[in-house]
Amino acid sequence: MSFTLHGIGVSGGIAIGHAHLVSHTQLEVPHIEITAKSVVREQERFDIALNKVRRELSDLADHIPGNAPAEFGAFLNVHLLILGDATISEAPKTMIAEQRCNAEWALKQQMETLLAQFDQIDDAYLRERKTDVVQVVERVLLALVSDAAPEKPAATSVPRDGSILVAHDLSPADVIVFKRHRFASFVTDLGGTTSHTAIVARSLGIPSIVALHQARRLIRESDTLIVDGTQGVVIVDPDPKVLEEYRLRQHEWALDQQKLRRLTSTRAAAIGGTRIELHANIELPDDVALARANGAAGIGLFRTEFLYLNRRDLPGEDEQFEAYRRVVTDMGRLPVTIRTFDLGADKALVGAERVSANPALGLRAIRLCLAEPQMFHRQLRAILRASAFGRVRILVPMLSSSSELDQTLLAIAAAKRSLDDDRIEYDRDVPVGGMIEVPAAALALPMFARKLDFLSIGTNDLIQYALAIDRTDEAVAHLYDPLHPAVLNLVSSIIQGAARAGKPVAVCGEMAGDVHLTRLLLGLGLRQFSMHPANLLAVKQVVLKTELSEAAQQAKRMLRKDDPDAMRGLLDKMNAH
């Protein structure tokens, strides 16, 4: 019987193949009281399991296939860092001694404590890192209950090339184990747009869907599947007519991708020759390869948070400098915009006592930077040192007041003086820009424009704050609307305000990579976009076919509308050719 499942498409395209199921052991962890004499033995058992998993992950890291995406190594390093965190590696042993409990129970309780802290983080990318914690803990639990930790999740059969991998969840280590097989797609019950499974799928360029919830339970081994990564749809056992239709769509998609690749070296310009800057958003230094391959004109947003993830010890200045320098040198003479860390209320950074009740409105981004001046100083020095190797720009997130900006500029000046004292070279004229993602910053734009060299619109948070909608809350996520009249008028006013002030402005949120919104943003006056590297060529194709004066007229008509259906009708008309 044919049926359809809906999830979140994280990598576009269409895959057709047979299901290959992957199962992880679901562990029920009992609470067992142990005697005082057994405490040391139980702690030793825990250490043995921990070291076994550490060796397993290290071995995987040492034997990553040469054709594997560069992200794999970084993800395994994250898992090794989690394994070394005292919350996972030491606290359970203390609990074993104090509560006289078995190692499995102690580890599970520590995991729950850590996950609760991740739930308080507003940033979607950081919050989804709790999945990595679960994956690491599961491997240690498996090592505790078996004579040998399994090297891979149990599979129901040997997969054939072109199979579609169906799992409840996948860790980076799992993906590496299965890398020798050429899967056509990944589909998982769990995950989000910034989960590691999603990032790996995008780096592999295969259509994939996450957050399907019941796929692993409902799909059977060798079922015929259609995976539409663009629409986020999985069709199980399709009838012949549907299968024929999707084979045609798959062929058309492949042809479209071949045509897009021809645009890699094409100059991004609208009809008439107006240059449009298409930059890439990256999270890891290894992302530069994909950005360059897709013709990025620069890095418009380097999210530096990855250096701080899942670790109790903070990265030192030299470690950060090497990461930034690598990106800058790999980009050659192209600009690299490095955003100072945008972290929320994470205990590993600011202490458990500082966890905010509402992280979206609490101590995050620039507020956290200014509250932790030494940590901020190290990062600023590292960024400035990297500026000696190429075209670096510093981007400050979540600005909302003049005092925050003034303190930030003073901190940058102090970092420069310290480098002068140490006789270390840097670009003395490194541009400093600000993220406009808080409505207060949008409304006070002239003040920010006077003091900054460039602006970047963070549409994800701007929409969230403007509409008072937590985009991560499933109960209200459907209300998150980039076409809301208030949102469009805010974005338009920022773009026009920046133009009046003579300051460059970019959009670096999800709106920038949405091809359905490209012409609208061009019509509003935007000339610089920054997006996930995978979206660059599709957006470039739209740019090349856009007549700016016509787009501007249509955008003005949309700004005068307040009916959502009418606005979408105008948008469809704008994208009709």
JOJORA-V603998 format. One record per backbone hydrogen bond with DSSP energy under -0.5 kcal/mol. CO is the residue of the C=O (numbers start at 1). NH is the residue of the N-H. If there is no record, write none. Layout:
BEGIN
co-><CO;CO>
nh-><NH;NH>
END
This chain:
BEGIN
co-><3;5;7;8;8;11;13;13;15;17;18;19;20;21;22;23;25;27;28;30;32;35;35;36;38;39;40;41;42;43;44;45;46;47;48;49;50;51;52;53;54;55;56;57;58;59;60;61;65;69;70;70;71;72;73;74;75;76;77;78;79;80;81;82;85;85;86;86;90;90;91;92;93;94;95;96;100;102;103;104;105;106;107;108;109;110;111;112;113;114;115;116;117;118;123;124;126;127;128;129;129;130;131;132;133;134;135;136;137;138;139;140;141;142;154;157;160;163;163;163;164;165;165;166;167;168;171;172;173;174;176;178;181;182;185;186;187;188;189;190;192;195;196;197;198;199;200;201;201;207;208;208;209;210;212;214;215;220;223;224;225;226;226;227;227;228;228;232;233;234;234;235;236;239;240;241;242;243;244;245;246;247;248;249;250;251;252;253;254;255;256;257;258;259;260;261;263;267;268;270;271;274;276;277;277;278;279;280;280;281;282;284;285;286;287;288;289;290;291;292;297;298;298;299;301;301;302;302;303;304;305;305;306;308;316;317;318;319;320;321;322;323;324;325;326;327;329;331;335;336;336;337;337;338;339;341;343;344;346;346;347;351;352;358;359;362;364;365;366;367;368;372;373;374;375;376;377;378;379;380;381;382;383;384;385;386;387;390;391;392;393;394;395;395;396;397;401;402;403;404;405;406;407;408;409;410;411;412;413;414;415;416;417;418;419;420;426;427;431;432;432;433;434;435;435;436;438;438;439;440;442;444;444;445;446;447;448;453;454;455;456;456;457;457;457;458;459;460;461;462;463;464;464;469;470;472;473;473;476;477;479;481;484;484;485;486;487;488;489;490;491;492;493;494;495;496;497;498;498;499;504;505;506;507;509;509;510;511;513;514;514;515;515;517;518;519;520;521;522;527;528;529;531;532;533;535;536;537;538;539;540;541;542;543;546;546;547;548;549;550;551;552;553;554;555;556;558;562;563;564;565;566;567;568;569;570;571;573>
nh-><236;234;9;10;210;208;229;230;227;225;164;222;166;156;168;154;27;29;30;32;102;38;39;39;42;43;44;45;46;47;48;49;50;51;52;53;54;55;56;57;58;59;60;61;62;63;63;64;68;72;73;74;75;76;77;78;79;80;81;82;83;84;85;85;88;89;90;91;93;94;95;96;97;98;99;100;34;106;107;108;109;110;111;112;113;114;115;116;117;118;119;120;120;121;127;128;129;130;131;132;133;134;135;136;137;138;139;140;141;142;143;144;145;146;23;159;163;165;184;185;20;167;187;22;189;190;175;176;177;178;179;181;183;162;165;209;167;212;213;211;195;199;200;201;202;203;204;205;206;186;10;11;188;8;214;218;219;223;19;237;17;228;235;15;229;232;233;7;228;5;236;226;3;243;244;245;246;247;248;249;250;251;252;253;254;255;256;257;258;259;260;261;262;262;263;264;266;269;276;273;548;270;278;279;529;297;531;300;301;533;303;287;288;289;291;292;293;294;296;295;335;280;300;337;282;303;304;339;306;307;308;309;309;311;320;321;322;323;324;325;326;327;328;329;330;331;332;334;299;338;393;302;339;395;304;343;365;346;349;350;351;354;355;361;362;364;367;369;370;371;372;376;377;378;379;380;381;382;383;384;385;386;387;427;388;389;390;392;336;431;338;433;340;397;435;366;405;406;407;408;409;410;411;412;413;414;415;416;417;418;419;420;421;422;424;423;428;430;394;453;454;396;456;399;437;458;441;442;443;444;445;447;448;449;450;451;452;504;434;506;436;458;459;508;509;462;463;464;465;466;467;468;469;471;473;474;476;477;479;480;481;484;487;488;489;490;491;492;493;494;495;496;497;498;499;500;501;502;503;502;455;527;457;530;512;513;513;514;515;517;518;518;519;521;522;523;524;526;525;277;507;279;281;535;536;539;540;541;542;543;544;545;545;546;271;548;551;552;553;554;555;556;557;558;559;560;561;564;567;568;569;570;571;572;573;574;575;576>
END
